[in-house]
Amino acid sequence: MAEMNYGVDYSDIREQVARLCSHFPGEYWQNLDEKAEYPHEFVNQLTESGYLAALIPEIYGGAGLPIRAASVILETIHSHGCSAAASHAQMYTMGTVLRHGSDEQKQRYLPAIASGELRLQAFGVTEPTTGSDTTQLKTRAEKKGDQYIVNGQKIWTSRAHQSDLMLLLARTTPIDQVAKRTQGLSTFLVDLRDVRGNGCEIRSIPTMINHNTTEVFFEDMAIPASSLVGVEGEGFKNILSGMNAERILIASEALGDGRYFIDKGVAYANEREVFGRPIGQNQGIAFPLAQAYAQLEAAEMMIRKAAALYDAGQDCGEAANIAKYLASEAAWKAADETFQTFGGFAFAKEYQIERKWREVRLWRTAPISNNMVLNFLCQNVLGLPRSY
Ligand SMILES: Cc1cc2nc3c(=O)[nH]c(=O)nc-3n(C[C@H](O)[C@H](O)[C@H](O)COP(=O)(O)OP(=O)(O)OC[C@H]3O[C@@H](n4cnc5c(N)ncnc54)[C@H](O)[C@@H]3O)c2cc1C
């Protein structure tokens, strides 16, 4: 098989993660995909090896690595045909706790998350009636004594069944009582072990990819007032501060997926002979793969730029959004061109192409759809009028 010479930084991490991934071949993922099951074994190994705690500071039992290292971990997982989608949220949701949580919350949760004793993999933001218009979300948390009472509904809350903790965004002050619609929202760290079946009902959503995603209903769900993360009413800011990290990390997964497809597509184009020559000799096959490769290289440069700005504590909003946009589009191009290269065999499950092709489509839609990334660039970078 053709092997491309990809990234050179963190070569030790790349080698170790690749070794871990070699124990989880395509059949492992295919089997889970068919049964819509969570990759417990893979996530356990990622946790035990410390990679899922890469961004948790050493004082809390993590590795205390920069985001570039986390980006390399996720890229490598995906370039080796595995998927971190089942667990990646932990890497960025814990950032909200780290940056905005109280000392007590950090001491209590971060070491347990780092060791794998607790999973923080559910992030409840999106709602069925308001979608991308996050500040209009309807879930209400009302303070009553030393509790908050939560009512409302979330959708696409991935891994709510498998997670112990959920980071929840809810409205604490009605929208007509705040000066700006971004105000009056609050973040909570909900212990799902206490509320499942007790004010909180979780239902799986069957989807075209194995993502363990759910809808979550809250009916008079009582949570301790100490679940609040940061200052009441400033939850939107708390979430935003983690979103650039999320975009850089998701872009890295998309980049890894794109690398996976280029390797597969090039290898197949060299091997497969039709009309007495390798199909890769036809420019109709070769050029699209080269274009996808070039687009992935450009995406990688933006990911590196965004990560460097993030690690230097500088504003990386523009770079993180562009990285997410370029990487998700380049990965989709690589997936679709490889799909075409495989001809009819792309449809046969044993080649893993159809499954990965389905999976890579997600990055153009979630965690933020690419139209909303373009809206961000139009308004905040180019200075065009807000269109919505
Ligand atoms: C598998 C999966 C897992 C997910 N996991 C999570 C999770 O764990 N937690 C969570 O909170 N969310 C999660 N999401 C939700 C995801 O973030 C949203 O689906 C995404 O942000 C888009 O929101 P929406 O589906 O409501 O689309 P909508 O907001 O309804 O938008 C529909 C389409 O219209 C476009 N559109 C809307 N408004 C505009 C505008 N003003 N200008 C241009 N285009 C516009 C959008 O770009 C999109 O293409 C997940 C989604 C999926 C599919």
Ligand as a Chemical Component Dictionary entry (heavy atoms), coordinates in Angstrom:
data_LIG
# 
_chem_comp.id                   LIG 
_chem_comp.type                 NON-POLYMER 
_chem_comp.pdbx_formal_charge   0 
_chem_comp.three_letter_code    LIG 
# 
loop_
_chem_comp_atom.comp_id 
_chem_comp_atom.atom_id 
_chem_comp_atom.alt_atom_id 
_chem_comp_atom.type_symbol 
_chem_comp_atom.charge 
_chem_comp_atom.model_Cartn_x 
_chem_comp_atom.model_Cartn_y 
_chem_comp_atom.model_Cartn_z 
_chem_comp_atom.pdbx_ordinal 
LIG C1  C1  C 0 -24.457 12.928 14.593 1  
LIG C2  C2  C 0 -24.593 14.252 15.263 2  
LIG C3  C3  C 0 -24.019 14.449 16.506 3  
LIG C4  C4  C 0 -24.189 15.654 17.169 4  
LIG N1  N1  N 0 -23.696 15.806 18.447 5  
LIG C5  C5  C 0 -24.045 16.906 19.158 6  
LIG C6  C6  C 0 -23.737 16.997 20.551 7  
LIG O1  O1  O 0 -23.106 16.090 21.139 8  
LIG N2  N2  N 0 -24.168 18.079 21.238 9  
LIG C7  C7  C 0 -24.881 19.092 20.657 10 
LIG O2  O2  O 0 -25.243 20.050 21.332 11 
LIG N3  N3  N 0 -25.162 19.054 19.320 12 
LIG C8  C8  C 0 -24.776 17.983 18.580 13 
LIG N4  N4  N 0 -25.106 17.900 17.238 14 
LIG C9  C9  C 0 -25.887 18.985 16.632 15 
LIG C10 C10 C 0 -25.152 19.782 15.579 16 
LIG O3  O3  O 0 -24.247 20.650 16.197 17 
LIG C11 C11 C 0 -26.229 20.486 14.742 18 
LIG O4  O4  O 0 -26.905 19.490 13.977 19 
LIG C12 C12 C 0 -25.665 21.536 13.860 20 
LIG O5  O5  O 0 -25.131 22.565 14.620 21 
LIG C13 C13 C 0 -26.723 22.110 12.937 22 
LIG O6  O6  O 0 -27.892 22.444 13.641 23 
LIG P1  P1  P 0 -29.325 21.900 13.144 24 
LIG O7  O7  O 0 -29.197 20.453 12.877 25 
LIG O8  O8  O 0 -30.375 22.310 14.095 26 
LIG O9  O9  O 0 -29.546 22.642 11.768 27 
LIG P2  P2  P 0 -30.324 24.012 11.523 28 
LIG O10 O10 O 0 -29.826 25.062 12.446 29 
LIG O11 O11 O 0 -31.778 23.725 11.492 30 
LIG O12 O12 O 0 -29.830 24.369 10.059 31 
LIG C14 C14 C 0 -30.242 23.583 8.929  32 
LIG C15 C15 C 0 -29.450 24.023 7.712  33 
LIG O13 O13 O 0 -29.729 25.429 7.452  34 
LIG C16 C16 C 0 -28.519 26.162 7.444  35 
LIG N5  N5  N 0 -28.752 27.487 8.042  36 
LIG C17 C17 C 0 -29.500 27.775 9.155  37 
LIG N6  N6  N 0 -29.461 29.104 9.390  38 
LIG C18 C18 C 0 -28.663 29.666 8.436  39 
LIG C19 C19 C 0 -28.215 30.995 8.153  40 
LIG N7  N7  N 0 -28.568 32.034 8.908  41 
LIG N8  N8  N 0 -27.394 31.183 7.088  42 
LIG C20 C20 C 0 -27.037 30.153 6.298  43 
LIG N9  N9  N 0 -27.416 28.862 6.514  44 
LIG C21 C21 C 0 -28.222 28.626 7.568  45 
LIG C22 C22 C 0 -27.527 25.358 8.280  46 
LIG O14 O14 O 0 -26.196 25.647 7.924  47 
LIG C23 C23 C 0 -27.924 23.931 7.927  48 
LIG O15 O15 O 0 -27.300 23.540 6.730  49 
LIG C24 C24 C 0 -24.900 16.712 16.533 50 
LIG C25 C25 C 0 -25.433 16.521 15.257 51 
LIG C26 C26 C 0 -25.303 15.313 14.629 52 
LIG C27 C27 C 0 -25.942 15.127 13.278 53 
# 
loop_
_chem_comp_bond.comp_id 
_chem_comp_bond.atom_id_1 
_chem_comp_bond.atom_id_2 
_chem_comp_bond.value_order 
_chem_comp_bond.pdbx_ordinal 
LIG C1  C2  SING 1  
LIG C2  C3  SING 2  
LIG C2  C26 DOUB 3  
LIG C3  C4  DOUB 4  
LIG C4  N1  SING 5  
LIG C4  C24 SING 6  
LIG N1  C5  DOUB 7  
LIG C5  C6  SING 8  
LIG C5  C8  SING 9  
LIG C6  O1  DOUB 10 
LIG C6  N2  SING 11 
LIG N2  C7  SING 12 
LIG C7  O2  DOUB 13 
LIG C7  N3  SING 14 
LIG N3  C8  DOUB 15 
LIG C8  N4  SING 16 
LIG N4  C9  SING 17 
LIG N4  C24 SING 18 
LIG C9  C10 SING 19 
LIG C10 O3  SING 20 
LIG C10 C11 SING 21 
LIG C11 O4  SING 22 
LIG C11 C12 SING 23 
LIG C12 O5  SING 24 
LIG C12 C13 SING 25 
LIG C13 O6  SING 26 
LIG O6  P1  SING 27 
LIG P1  O7  DOUB 28 
LIG P1  O8  SING 29 
LIG P1  O9  SING 30 
LIG O9  P2  SING 31 
LIG P2  O10 DOUB 32 
LIG P2  O11 SING 33 
LIG P2  O12 SING 34 
LIG O12 C14 SING 35 
LIG C14 C15 SING 36 
LIG C15 O13 SING 37 
LIG C15 C23 SING 38 
LIG O13 C16 SING 39 
LIG C16 N5  SING 40 
LIG C16 C22 SING 41 
LIG N5  C17 SING 42 
LIG N5  C21 SING 43 
LIG C17 N6  DOUB 44 
LIG N6  C18 SING 45 
LIG C18 C19 SING 46 
LIG C18 C21 DOUB 47 
LIG C19 N7  SING 48 
LIG C19 N8  DOUB 49 
LIG N8  C20 SING 50 
LIG C20 N9  DOUB 51 
LIG N9  C21 SING 52 
LIG C22 O14 SING 53 
LIG C22 C23 SING 54 
LIG C23 O15 SING 55 
LIG C24 C25 DOUB 56 
LIG C25 C26 SING 57 
LIG C26 C27 SING 58 
# 
